[in-house]
Amino acid sequence: MTDEDLDARTLDLDRQHVFHSWSAQGSLKLMPIAGGSGTKVWDHAGNTYLDFSSQLVNVNIGYQHPAVVAAIQEQAASLVTIGPATANLTRAEAAKRIVARAPEGFSKVFFTNGGADAAENAIRMARLHTGRDKVLSTYRSYHGNTGAAITATGDWRRVPNEYARGHVHFFGPYLYRTEFWATTPEQECERALHHLRRVVQAEGPASIAALLLETIPGTAGVLMPPPGYLEGVRAIADEFDLLLILDEVMAGFGRTGEWLALDAYDVRPDLITFAKGVNSGYVPVGGVMISDPIAATFDERVYPGGLTYSGHPLAAASIVAALDAMESEGIVENAKTIGAKVLGPGLAELAEKHRVVGEARGVGVFWALELVADPDTREPLPAALVGKAKAALVERGLLPFVTDNRIHVVPPCVVTEDEVTEALATYDAVLTLLDEEIS
């Protein structure tokens, strides 16, 4: 078969047999991907794309990192799988490296298969530890697609999936589209915290197990918390004796230029969920970092939860190799430097230049361009034009992450200055086309 035939065969077999998430199956237009390296992917025919989506904001270390690939191969040669009711050195080494990046007072990790079941188990732990039921989370959030995780999610995807109990939502800070009539970050913070306090009081603190927040909401738009907000949430949790769960699934392990996004804030949660960047998705894995008081709850009491592949040795080996490489190669520092010196300033220039960009916001290699039809009214850009922008970016060789009226600029943490410069030029060209559409 020719390379073109392989692409055609891929698409044909996919259409026949693969059922895709979050999609109407008949209208899908898919891109065949055959390989990748670093920040780039390609199809069988050799068409290459610069990936500024990191797939689902998870390929932090880039594609085919040789140390991670070798670690998976070596582990497969010695022990390809083992159940969770055993002690395994690779699993223990992975857990040790993860808690080394947690705040003080965290010693244990519960491994899951991904971010959704990490949220699921964090919620379960909080309920069992406190003896309470309710979990409060924001409307602009995404925590996963399992029962409690999707109900904790705030966006539209929870609505047809609300089968779990005990979930309450509130508005978090988002100054560009403030729910609180704020005009400054200080006002947004103060009023958002007042709103949260009133929700806690109205729901009854004695019924609430935990507050669940993404440290920096990702899918909802890379919504940077204003100064003092996360610290204020922690204070409310302490005042009413609630647990605080921080979701670091998307923001953690290098994405923000910190090992964990929470490192940039003076906040210590009780539980931390992770996945994605911990091994860049090379093998499915996630987990919960558990603070010592919560872990102690289950010293003599059975924890009623588990998964067949919890702490799978191939996943554990990929974590060990990924975190060691990220440390030895300065990959987290690279994300921070690129964000501060190249990507952030470049996106700010695009926001200044193009009427269609309402706001550029983010940190590290975790950014979003919010697209508007009118910069004065901040009316979101219509879906049809957002779709045109996505197609135009792909046509120019850039793989984008596009959701709602936003382009999320989220390359791997190993991205170079030259690659950022190339991407910025591509964004510039496509935003120019959008400016013409709305003028």
Secondary structure, DSSP 4 states (H G I P E B T S, - for coil): --HHHHHHHHHHHHHHHPPPTTS-GGG-------EEEBTEEE-TT--EEEESSHHHHT-TT-BT-HHHHHHHHHHHHH-S---SSS--HHHHHHHHHHHTTSPTTEEEEEEESSHHHHHHHHHHHHHHHHS--EEEEESS----SSHHHHHH--SGGGGGG--SSSEEEE----GGG-SS---SHHHHHHHHHHHHHHHHHHH-GGGEEEEEEESS--TTT--PPPTTHHHHHHHHHHHTT-EEEEE-TTTTTTTTSSSSGGGGSS---SEEEE-GGGTTTSS--EEEEEEHHHHHHTSSS------TTTT-HHHHHHHHHHHHHHHHTTHHHHHHHHIIIIIHHHHHHHHHH-TTEEEEEEETTEEEEEEEEETTTTEEPPHHHHHHHHHHHHHTTEE-EEETTEEEE---TT--HHHHHHHHHHHHHHHHHHHHHH-
